[in-house]
Amino acid sequence: MSEQIYSDPEIAFNEVRSAERIVEMLRGEGAAVTAPAWGLPTAFVADTGSARPCLALFSEYDALPLVGHACGHNLIAAWSVVSFLALQDVSDILGIRVRLIGSPAEESGAGKQLIMDQGGLNDVDWAAMVHPAPQDVLLPNVLAMSRFYARYLGVEAHAAAFPWRGRNAADAATVAETAIGLLRQQMHPSDRVHTARRTSESAVNVIPDRAAIECMVRSTDDGALESLKTRVLDCFQAGATATGTELHAEPAAPDYAAMQHDLSLAALFRHAGREAEIDFLESEPLEAAGSGLVTISTDMGNISRRVPSIHPMIGIPTNSVNHQAAFADACAGPEARAWIRRTAIATVLFAGRLTPREQT
């Protein structure tokens, strides 16, 4: 299933075949699955066990444009299924209930927040996600993130005969990108700003009257994020002011919250990981939560604001890093299958430690 999803990447909210493959496998193993769920066509949910304390595992399966599963979500999908099916046999013995939530659009859409808005976590006590990475990191640095579009509206004109009659929207975007580049000199080291032009089909001899930039802003917490976002929007307004164009900014998705790692759960997963040959660095102390070697943003941060949560990164042998095409290549084949196995083993052992009852 993992390699089928890897070979057939689908981007946010369009993961139709990926979700179908996961649901089909779950049902084939006797799981009761609701699909679609929470009003999202590519979301699903499955529950097992009858006890009250509930552990939610999140499945992700959306890919990135152009580079496919360069973040390894095909492995996350497989990990979640293997872990859920293993726990399906022992959840009542362990005294817990397990919920598998298929959450679309982690890369660009905040599917988990949309699920939470529809009550998907109303009876959940703990939540867990794992993620492939170049190394093992128990407490990754998960920043708050906001994503929006900045669109400029100018006036078209013949670029040679009447250039003074035009208002160049592409120039407005250039001014904004330059201002953001200069702003980076005064940004906090943990802050991040990324931009990507959304292409125009304007002819070269027509002054472009439209331009669009997608922007992603990240910072350490919600307050710092709002402050940085205000400064970045000022840069976009500078582009409009300099060129006489109009700026229209609009959110592209719900904001992602900074992760609040639950240290008690993280300690349990560290011990479980050792038994599965996942060696988190002892130099990564629990009291330094969020200062890990990997910096990301994820809608799992939103989940952590609602229930105690963890999001460890599990290493896969590769010289590449997430969001490179070579990392996607590392997420298929024997090493990838070994990653699924040891990560699922760690998760099942972790689940067995969630209650104080004697377990076997």
Stockholm file with secondary structure:
# STOCKHOLM 1.0

chainA/1-360         MSEQIYSDPEIAFNEVRSAERIVEMLRGEGAAVTAPAWGLPTAFVADTGSARPCLALFSEYDALPLVGHACGHNLIAAWSVVSFLALQDVSDILGIRVRLIGSPAEESGAGKQLIMDQGGLNDVDWAAMVHPAPQDVLLPNVLAMSRFYARYLGVEAHAAAFPWRGRNAADAATVAETAIGLLRQQMHPSDRVHTARRTSESAVNVIPDRAAIECMVRSTDDGALESLKTRVLDCFQAGATATGTELHAEPAAPDYAAMQHDLSLAALFRHAGREAEIDFLESEPLEAAGSGLVTISTDMGNISRRVPSIHPMIGIPTNSVNHQAAFADACAGPEARAWIRRTAIATVLFAGRLTPREQT
#=GR chainA/1-360 SS CHHHHHHSCCCTTCCHHHHHHHHHHHHHTTCCEECSBTTBTTCEEEEECCCSSEEEEEECCCCBTTTBSTTCHHHHHHHHHHHHHHHHTTHHHHTCEEEEEECCCTTTTCHHHHHHHTTTTTTCSEEECCEEESSCBSSCEECEEEEEEEEEECBCCBTTTCGGGCBCHHHHHHHHHHHHHHHGGGSCTTCEEEEEEECCCCCTTBCCSEEEEEEEEEESSHHHHHHHHHHHHHHHHHHHHHHTCEEEEEESSCCBCCCCBCHHHHHHHHHHHHHTTCCCCTTSCGGGTTCCSCEECCTHHHHHTTSCEECCEEECSCSSCTTSHHHHHHTSSHHHHHHHHHHHHHHHHHHTTSSSSCCC
#=GC SS_cons         CHHHHHHSCCCTTCCHHHHHHHHHHHHHTTCCEECSBTTBTTCEEEEECCCSSEEEEEECCCCBTTTBSTTCHHHHHHHHHHHHHHHHTTHHHHTCEEEEEECCCTTTTCHHHHHHHTTTTTTCSEEECCEEESSCBSSCEECEEEEEEEEEECBCCBTTTCGGGCBCHHHHHHHHHHHHHHHGGGSCTTCEEEEEEECCCCCTTBCCSEEEEEEEEEESSHHHHHHHHHHHHHHHHHHHHHHTCEEEEEESSCCBCCCCBCHHHHHHHHHHHHHTTCCCCTTSCGGGTTCCSCEECCTHHHHHTTSCEECCEEECSCSSCTTSHHHHHHTSSHHHHHHHHHHHHHHHHHHTTSSSSCCC
//
